[in-house]
Amino acid sequence: MLSRRLERRPDGRTIVMLAGIIDETADLEALVADLDGELAFDLSGIQRINSIGAHRWILMMARVTAHRRVVVEAVPYCVGMQANYVANFFARAEVLSCLAPYACDTCDTSVNMLIHRDEVSLRAPTRWCSSCKQELRFDELGGYLDFLVRTRAT
């Protein structure tokens, strides 16, 4: 099940925080039907997305981004993988950040770290383990962050 929580900012932007699963039961159009003005999607609460959900997402984003500015923040790993495989996954939206997998070889733990688009160049940015303070290893292939740098403002 997919849910939304809204936060209206003083600058007029509406933050749309989505949580749950984007699949064939997700009524994405209903989640955005009553919204106007500039939008920011926070996707950090998305746990899973399947192919039907991805198709519905693409259709919704094409409509939502057609005549307004839309940004996307905190794209989780499951959505980032879809975005790398599917053309125009975010339509005209600008992706500002994502959650990326890192691992600590010393502590034998894994963690998702927030990565801002400005931090990405030829490789994933350096992150440090909160427990042992050692450098974390980026735990994905180098191309994972491609969607993040591809979706700049048009």
N, C-alpha and C positions, 0 to 999 in steps of 0.2 A: 504494500500500500504506500502511496505517495502523499505526503502532506506538505503544506506550505505555512510559513509564518511571515508576516510582513512587518517591516520597520520603515516608517516614513522619516526621512531626514529633513532637517530645516532647509536644506538647499533644494528641496523638491524631489530629490531622487527617492525612489522606492526600492528598498532592499527586499528581494524575494528569496527567503531561505527555504530550500527544498530538502526534504528528508525522506528516506525510504528507498523504494524500488521503482525504477522506470521500466515498465513492461506493458503488456497488452491491456492491463487494467488501469493504467495511469491516464487520467483525463487531463492532459497537459493544457488543452485549449481552455478548459474551465478554470484552471489555476491562474490563467493570465487574462481571462476575458474582461474582468472588471478593473484592469489596471491601465493607467495612462501615464504619459510623461516618460522621463528617463528612468530606466530600470537597471538594477544590478542584481544578478543572480548569484547567490552563495550556494554552491553545490556540495559543501563539505559534509552534509548529512546524507548524501546519496550512497547507498550500500551496494547497489547492483543495477545494471542496465542490460536488457537483452536486445535482440535484433529488431523486434517489433517496437519496443520502447525507443530505440535509436531512430527508427523511421519516423515515429510520431514526434520525437524531439526535433528532428530536422525540419519537418513541416511547420511546427509551432515557431521555431526560431526564425525561419524565413519570413513568416508573417509578422512576428513581433519586432524584428529588426528592420523591416522595410522602410519605416517612416519615423524612426526614433533611435536615439543612442541607447545602446545596451552594452553593459560590461558583464563579464563573468569572472567570478573569483573562487578560489579554493576548489578547483576541479579535482575530484578524487581520481585515484588510479584507474578504476573501472571505466570512467567516462573519458579519461585521457587516452586510454587504449583505443576506444571507439573513435575518438577524434583523429587519431593518427591513421586509421584505416578508412574512414568515410569522408569523402570530399564535402566541403561546405557544412560540416557538422555544427559549427557555431554561426553559420550564415554571415551576417555583417557585424556580429558582436565582436567586441574586443576582449580577449582573455588576458586578465591581469596577473593571475596566480594559479598555482596548482599544488596538489599534495603529491610528493614524490617519495618513493621507497628508499630508505637508507638502512644500513645494517652496521652494527658494532661487532667487529670480530673479537674484541677483547671480552665484552660482556655477553656475546652470543644473543643479541637482541635485535629486533627489527622495529623501525619506527617510520611513520610518514611525516615528512617535514614540509612546511610551507615554503614554496619557491616563488619568488616574484619574477615576472618576465624580465625586468631590468638586470637581474642577477645572472641570466643565462647568456653564455657566449659560446665557446667551442665545447665546453663540457659543463657538467652539473656543478653548481656551487658547493663549496666546502661547508660541511656541517660537523658539529662536535657532539659527542655523546654526553648526555646530561649526567650520567652516573660516573663514568671513569675519565671523562674529559678528553678521550682519544678521538682522533678524526674518524668520522663515519665513512663507510664505503657506499657510494651510490649503487643501489641494488637493482639496476635495470640496464638494458642496453642503451647505448648512447643516444639513439634516435627517439627515446621516449618523450623528451621535452620538445620535439619538433613542433607539435601543435601549438605550444605556448608562444613560440616566436613567429609562427606563421599567421597568427590572428591579430595583427596590429590594426589600428583604426584605418578605415578606408575613406 
